[in-house]
Amino acid sequence: MSEKKLVEVGKVHIPEDSDFRRFKSMCEDSDGWKLEVSKNQTMVWTKANDLSNFKMVKVRTVFEDLDAATVYDVLHDPVFRKVWDRTMLEGKEICAINPNNDIGYYAIRAPGPLKNRDFVTQRSWLDCGFEKIIFNHSVNHAARPMKKGTIRGISFLTGYYIVKLDMNKTQLTYVSQSDPKGNLPAWAVNKLTHIFAPKVINRIYKAAKTYKAWKAKNRPEFKPWLFPEQMMSELPRFNPDDIVSNEMLAASSDSLEEEEEGACKESDLKDEDY
């Protein structure tokens, strides 16, 4: 990233057009990125950063037979995510900030013997027709304190850049600058890059192929990411007093510090676990 952070962990920030342009630039630039995987139409890059020992990951692919609007819907729809995202334990919107920003909770099932992770993030989005952007960063909301048995991960900046190349041809770029915390060994991080990242893209593709048929039977008119009045009428409104500072979160969760138990060996995890 540039010398100035786009967003700051723990703080609610309403992005301006310039912020979305900066995220787009991150998705498009190649400076400092190392190509790790190139298979079919999917490429994976990594990049060191000064916020975490966990490298930034960027994945880009082209869907030859999917329209950009469907991909955008799939990445937004929290109910449908329960259908296709097999790693998700729980996903819930906590509150609406404004028509293009909300705060939500996401818990991930980690392959044993690793502990599960969860995230509380502010999500921001912008639909410009031929290109669409969704990104998030971690905040601390009083409705979702840390809990025993789960490690609270950090998203410094994670998101998607969706570009319409043709009527049914879409380019999707995913960028993640995050820290899953805990004691992840180097080999696990390497597998996350080489195996899990491309798998997620493939799952998104398969999900998108079934989305229209699924949505036709599941509140087809309800798309709050496109019709903000739906979101503003169904979700509680954002209250700034509910945002807990990083310092307060750390102080209140000292007794909940979680570590992976014992040494996790590469033989403990199979490729299908990712």
Backbone torsions as a table, in degrees:
resi	resn	phi	psi	omega
1	MET	NA	168.5	177.1
2	SER	-74.0	174.6	-175.6
3	GLU	-62.9	-25.8	177.6
4	LYS	-101.3	124.0	-178.8
5	LYS	-67.3	140.9	178.9
6	LEU	-67.4	-43.9	177.9
7	VAL	-135.0	163.0	179.9
8	GLU	-121.6	126.5	-179.8
9	VAL	-55.7	133.7	177.7
10	GLY	92.8	-11.9	-177.3
11	LYS	-117.1	133.6	174.5
12	VAL	-75.2	128.4	-177.7
13	HIS	-135.1	124.6	176.4
14	ILE	-87.7	108.6	-175.7
15	PRO	-65.6	145.5	171.7
16	GLU	-99.5	174.1	179.5
17	ASP	-56.8	-35.4	-179.1
18	SER	-65.0	-31.6	178.3
19	ASP	-68.7	-41.4	177.8
20	PHE	-66.7	-36.0	176.7
21	ARG	-64.5	-37.7	178.8
22	ARG	-66.6	-38.9	176.7
23	PHE	-65.6	-41.3	176.9
24	LYS	-58.6	-43.0	179.2
25	SER	-61.8	-39.6	177.5
26	MET	-60.9	-39.7	-179.9
27	CYS	-68.8	-29.9	-174.1
28	GLU	-95.2	-25.3	-172.8
29	ASP	-77.0	157.5	-178.8
30	SER	-118.4	-0.6	-175.8
31	ASP	-66.2	118.8	176.2
32	GLY	84.5	-4.0	-179.2
33	TRP	-88.1	137.2	178.9
34	LYS	-108.0	124.4	179.1
35	LEU	-71.9	123.0	-177.7
36	GLU	-107.5	-35.4	-176.3
37	VAL	-139.5	136.1	171.7
38	SER	-142.3	103.3	-175.7
39	LYS	-140.7	125.0	-175.3
40	ASN	55.8	-119.4	-179.6
41	GLN	-106.4	13.9	-177.6
42	THR	-111.7	131.3	176.8
43	MET	-126.4	143.0	179.7
44	VAL	-125.9	129.5	176.5
45	TRP	-120.5	157.2	171.4
46	THR	-128.9	160.0	-179.3
47	LYS	-153.4	130.6	176.7
48	ALA	-69.1	152.4	178.4
49	ASN	-144.9	167.9	-175.6
50	ASP	-97.0	9.1	-179.3
51	LEU	-100.2	-23.9	-174.9
52	SER	-157.2	153.8	172.9
53	ASN	-73.1	-15.4	178.9
54	PHE	-82.3	118.5	-173.9
55	LYS	-66.6	151.3	170.3
56	MET	-65.7	146.1	179.1
57	VAL	-124.5	136.3	174.8
58	LYS	-130.0	130.3	179.6
59	VAL	-124.3	132.5	177.0
60	ARG	-131.0	137.5	177.2
61	THR	-146.1	167.6	175.3
62	VAL	-123.8	125.6	174.1
63	PHE	-95.8	115.3	-174.0
64	GLU	-76.4	-19.6	-172.1
65	ASP	-132.9	35.1	176.8
66	LEU	-134.7	137.2	176.5
67	ASP	-85.2	151.6	-174.7
68	ALA	-61.4	-35.3	-177.9
69	ALA	-63.7	-38.3	179.3
70	THR	-68.1	-42.9	177.9
71	VAL	-60.2	-42.3	178.5
72	TYR	-61.5	-44.1	178.4
73	ASP	-61.4	-45.1	-178.2
74	VAL	-61.1	-43.0	-178.4
75	LEU	-70.2	-21.2	-179.8
76	HIS	-91.1	-37.2	-165.4
77	ASP	-70.5	107.7	-176.5
78	PRO	-71.6	-28.5	179.3
79	VAL	-73.2	-43.1	179.4
80	PHE	-67.7	-29.1	180.0
81	ARG	-59.8	-31.9	177.7
82	LYS	-65.0	-21.3	-179.8
83	VAL	-79.7	-42.5	-171.1
84	TRP	-105.1	-22.3	-175.7
85	ASP	-91.6	96.6	-174.2
86	ARG	-74.5	-13.1	178.4
87	THR	-86.0	-12.1	-174.8
88	MET	-79.5	125.0	172.9
89	LEU	-89.1	-39.7	-178.9
90	GLU	-156.7	141.9	174.5
91	GLY	-143.5	131.4	-176.2
92	LYS	-156.3	137.0	172.4
93	GLU	-80.5	132.3	-177.6
94	ILE	-90.3	-45.7	-178.2
95	CYS	-162.0	161.6	176.4
96	ALA	-100.9	129.0	177.3
97	ILE	-88.9	-52.8	175.0
98	ASN	-157.0	-176.9	-174.5
99	PRO	-60.4	-13.8	-178.3
100	ASN	-126.1	18.1	-179.7
101	ASN	-149.3	136.2	172.3
102	ASP	-141.7	174.9	174.8
103	ILE	-122.2	133.7	-176.3
104	GLY	-140.8	170.4	-179.1
105	TYR	-121.7	138.7	-178.9
106	TYR	-142.2	121.8	178.7
107	ALA	-114.0	134.6	-174.2
108	ILE	-114.2	135.5	173.7
109	ARG	-82.1	118.5	178.3
110	ALA	-94.8	145.7	177.6
111	PRO	-67.4	133.5	178.9
112	GLY	-63.2	146.8	12.0
113	PRO	-91.9	15.0	178.4
114	LEU	-73.1	152.4	177.7
115	LYS	-83.2	153.6	176.0
116	ASN	-66.2	155.0	177.2
117	ARG	-118.1	154.4	170.0
118	ASP	-139.9	161.1	-176.7
119	PHE	-139.9	142.3	168.6
120	VAL	-117.4	119.6	-172.8
121	THR	-135.4	151.5	165.5
122	GLN	-90.3	126.7	179.1
123	ARG	-108.3	136.0	-179.1
124	SER	-127.9	145.7	-178.6
125	TRP	-148.0	158.0	179.5
126	LEU	-149.4	127.0	-179.9
127	ASP	-112.3	109.9	179.3
128	CYS	-105.9	20.4	179.3
129	GLY	85.7	-88.0	-177.1
130	PHE	-76.3	-17.0	173.4
131	GLU	-137.3	143.6	-174.9
132	LYS	-138.0	144.1	-176.4
133	ILE	-132.2	137.1	172.1
134	ILE	-134.1	127.7	171.8
135	PHE	-145.2	162.7	-178.7
136	ASN	-141.5	164.9	171.0
137	HIS	-150.8	157.3	-174.1
138	SER	-74.5	138.2	169.4
139	VAL	-133.0	170.4	-179.3
140	ASN	-116.9	109.9	-176.7
141	HIS	-108.1	137.2	-176.6
142	ALA	-59.8	-25.7	-178.3
143	ALA	-71.6	-16.8	-177.7
144	ARG	-133.8	74.2	175.5
145	PRO	-69.5	164.4	175.3
146	MET	-63.4	151.2	-178.6
147	LYS	-133.6	153.1	-178.1
148	LYS	-62.0	136.7	175.8
149	GLY	92.6	-6.6	-179.2
150	THR	-129.8	135.8	179.0
151	ILE	-93.0	128.9	179.5
152	ARG	-82.1	111.6	178.4
153	GLY	-83.4	168.9	-179.2
154	ILE	-124.5	128.1	169.4
155	SER	-103.2	108.2	174.4
156	PHE	-72.4	-40.8	174.5
157	LEU	-170.8	119.7	-178.8
158	THR	-138.3	136.5	179.5
159	GLY	-176.8	-175.8	-175.7
160	TYR	-128.7	142.5	173.2
161	TYR	-122.3	116.5	-173.4
162	ILE	-112.7	126.5	-177.5
163	VAL	-124.7	129.5	174.7
164	LYS	-80.7	113.8	178.8
165	LEU	-92.1	-32.2	-179.7
166	ASP	-158.1	-178.3	-176.9
167	MET	-53.2	-46.0	-179.8
168	ASN	-127.5	39.6	178.7
169	LYS	-134.6	120.3	-171.5
170	THR	-130.9	134.0	172.5
171	GLN	-100.1	129.5	179.6
172	LEU	-119.9	127.8	175.2
173	THR	-120.8	129.0	178.9
174	TYR	-116.0	130.0	177.8
175	VAL	-126.1	133.5	178.0
176	SER	-133.4	121.5	171.3
177	GLN	-118.8	91.7	-172.1
178	SER	-140.8	170.5	177.6
179	ASP	-136.7	110.4	-179.0
180	PRO	-75.5	-3.3	-179.9
181	LYS	59.7	-171.8	-178.0
182	GLY	73.3	-169.9	-176.3
183	ASN	-106.6	71.1	178.3
184	LEU	-83.7	119.7	178.8
185	PRO	-71.3	163.2	-175.8
186	ALA	-58.4	-38.3	-178.3
187	TRP	-66.3	-32.7	179.2
188	ALA	-69.0	-41.2	177.6
189	VAL	-62.1	-41.3	179.7
190	ASN	-62.4	-41.7	179.0
191	LYS	-68.7	-35.5	177.0
192	LEU	-59.1	-39.0	-179.8
193	THR	-71.3	-48.6	-171.1
194	HIS	-83.7	-25.8	-175.4
195	ILE	-112.5	-52.4	-172.5
196	PHE	-69.2	-44.6	-176.9
197	ALA	-58.0	-50.6	176.9
198	PRO	-63.5	-33.0	179.2
199	LYS	-63.5	-40.0	179.7
200	VAL	-61.0	-43.8	179.1
201	ILE	-60.8	-41.6	179.3
202	ASN	-65.2	-37.1	178.5
203	ARG	-68.0	-37.9	176.5
204	ILE	-61.9	-43.4	179.0
205	TYR	-59.8	-49.6	-179.1
206	LYS	-62.7	-38.7	178.9
207	ALA	-65.0	-42.7	-177.5
208	ALA	-64.2	-30.2	179.2
209	LYS	-67.8	-22.0	-178.1
210	THR	-106.9	-2.6	-169.0
211	TYR	-65.1	-46.0	-175.1
212	LYS	-60.3	-42.2	179.2
213	ALA	-66.5	-40.0	179.5
214	TRP	-66.7	-45.3	-175.3
215	LYS	-66.1	-31.1	179.5
216	ALA	-60.8	-22.0	-179.1
217	LYS	-107.6	0.5	-174.8
218	ASN	-134.4	85.3	179.8
219	ARG	47.0	63.1	-174.6
220	PRO	-58.8	-26.0	-178.2
221	GLU	-85.2	-8.4	-172.9
222	PHE	-95.7	102.0	176.6
223	LYS	-139.3	78.4	-174.7
224	PRO	-62.4	-20.9	176.2
225	TRP	-72.0	-17.8	174.9
226	LEU	-103.8	-30.3	-177.8
227	PHE	-120.9	87.3	-170.6
228	PRO	-59.2	-24.9	179.5
229	GLU	-62.9	-27.9	177.0
230	GLN	-67.5	-43.4	179.4
231	MET	-67.4	-44.3	-175.8
232	MET	-68.1	-22.1	-179.5
233	SER	-90.9	-21.6	-175.5
234	GLU	-101.4	-26.0	-176.6
235	LEU	-101.5	150.0	171.8
236	PRO	-60.9	150.8	177.8
237	ARG	-78.8	148.3	178.6
238	PHE	-63.6	132.9	174.7
239	ASN	-119.4	115.1	-178.0
240	PRO	-55.6	-26.4	-179.6
241	ASP	-68.4	-16.0	179.9
242	ASP	-82.8	-8.9	179.3
243	ILE	-84.3	118.2	-177.8
244	VAL	-92.8	135.0	-179.3
245	SER	-67.4	157.0	177.2
246	ASN	-57.5	-38.4	-178.7
247	GLU	-66.9	-42.7	179.6
248	MET	-66.5	-38.6	179.1
249	LEU	-63.1	-44.6	-179.4
250	ALA	-63.3	-41.9	-178.6
251	ALA	-66.5	-37.1	-176.7
252	SER	-80.6	-13.2	-174.3
253	SER	-115.6	15.2	-179.9
254	ASP	-55.2	-38.7	-177.1
255	SER	-79.6	-5.6	-178.0
256	LEU	-105.8	7.2	-179.3
257	GLU	-55.2	125.8	-175.1
258	GLU	-112.3	140.6	174.1
259	GLU	-130.4	149.5	171.7
260	GLU	-64.8	135.3	-177.0
261	GLU	-84.1	120.8	177.2
262	GLY	75.1	177.6	-179.0
263	ALA	-85.5	124.2	178.6
264	CYS	-86.4	121.7	-177.7
265	LYS	-99.7	152.1	-177.9
266	GLU	-60.4	-31.5	179.9
267	SER	-68.8	-14.9	179.7
268	ASP	-72.1	-24.6	-174.0
269	LEU	-117.3	135.1	176.1
270	LYS	-103.2	160.5	-179.2
271	ASP	-56.9	-34.8	-178.4
272	GLU	-71.4	-10.8	178.2
273	ASP	-74.9	-18.7	-173.6
274	TYR	-88.1	NA	NA
